[in-house]
């Protein structure tokens, strides 16, 4: 999020990414299977980096959703 003032900001898009919707729509794999296919074995450096990035982005999404009070 790019802060513009004390009460406004812009959400920056992340380039070169694949959304969960795209994975679900085009692959008949679970998220774990997709990560294995895309990044290699679960103990590889690529896999662990991708997993860390995914967890951090999910945490950020959850925090933002909580702060702006997104409801079900």
N, C-alpha and C positions, 0 to 999 in steps of 0.2 A: 504494500500500500504506500503510495506516494502522498505524503501529507501536504495539503495546500494551505490550510489555516487550522485554527483550533477546533473547528467543527466541520471540516470537509477534507476530502482526499480523493485520489484516483486509485483504482485497482489496476496494477500493471499485469498484462498478460505474460505468461511464461511460454517462450518459443521452443520449438522442437520437442513437444510433449505429446503423449497419447492419453486421451481421457479414458476413464473407466467405462463410459458409455461406448466408446469406440472399441475397446477390448471386448466388452460383452456382445456387441453387435456383430463384429467380424470374426471373433474367435469363439470356439465352443469349449474354451478352457476355463478352469477356475483361475483366480488371481495368482495363486501359488504356482500353478502349472505354467501360466503365462510368464511369470518371473523366471522360472527354471528354463523355459525355452529361450527367452530373450537374453538372460544374463548369466546362464550357466549354473553349475552346482551351487547348492545353498551355502557352501563354505568359501566360494570364490570371492575375490575382492570386488568384482563388478556387481555381483548379486548383493553383497552386504552394503555396498554404496547405494544401490538402487533401493534397497529395503529401508535404509536410513532416510533417504530423500523422501520416500513415500510416507513414512511415519511422521516426519517433520511437516510435510505438506498437509497431512490429515489433521495433525495437531493444530496447525495454524488455521485450517478451515473450521475446526470445531470451536476454537477460541473466538474467531471472528463471528461465527454464527451465534455463539453465546452472548457476545458483547452487543450485537445488534438485535438480539432477542428474536432470532428466526424460530418460528414454531412449526410443529408438525402439520 
